[in-house]
Amino acid sequence: MKGLNIQLKSLRIKAGLQQNELAERAKVSPAFISKLESGEYTTLSVETCHQLAKGLGMTFRDFLEEVGFLENSPNPNAEMALANALRKRSFTPDQIQKVVSFANFVAQDTKS
């Protein structure tokens, strides 16, 4: 399963855009795009998803599907699904990050 960072980079390359070009079109900073693609950021607001979709020349729904944010997406994003489930149970952003980090740790540990 590909992460948000890999999916976004793939979409950007498919659109024939450099990071700074996508940033300009999406009205975000080039540093933000760089951090998304490097995996430093793992979540996005709805507004940012709208901006990125527009910057990539995609519909909002197609963007959400491609990056795995929709339940029936062919590219499911497990971290996002877990974070959304935790938000629904009123976990704080800090608690969500800790649970997601622990889940990633356990997933890596089982691969060894």
C-alpha angles and dihedrals in degrees: 000000000000121000127231090262094056093043093050093047090048092051091048093050091045088054089052094240134140117222092257092050092052090046091053093047093046093044094236130115122272087235089059091053090047092051091047092051093045090054094246089124118044103174134055134199119239090249092053090049088054091050094048092047090053091046090052093046092244135127115256091245093049090050092050091048094048094051092046100249095128120080095234094042118138086225103048117191107215094192091055093047091050093046091050092049091050092048089054088056090052097252113163119244089253092051091047091052091050093050093046091048090050092048090051090049092052091046091052092045092055091052091059 
